[in-house]
Amino acid sequence: MTKFLAVCSTGLGSSFMVHMNIDKVLKELEIDGVDVDHADLGSVANGDADAVFVGR
């Protein structure tokens, strides 16, 4: 399973919004097999995800 991680440098609020947007797009494109999660920057370690997304 592919893992996507939404990350925010200041907490979990922005990363959760990015997480929800990723879920929405995956659903619209009918893509299965992707696990999406969110975290703050300080909690992320190398290898935690296949792709990391940040908001702007």
Sequence and secondary structure as in RCSB ss.txt:
>XXXX:A:sequence
MTKFLAVCSTGLGSSFMVHMNIDKVLKELEIDGVDVDHADLGSVANGDADAVFVGR
>XXXX:A:secstr
 EEEEEEESS SHHHHHHHHHHHHHHHHTT  SEEEEEEEGGG  TTS SEEEE  
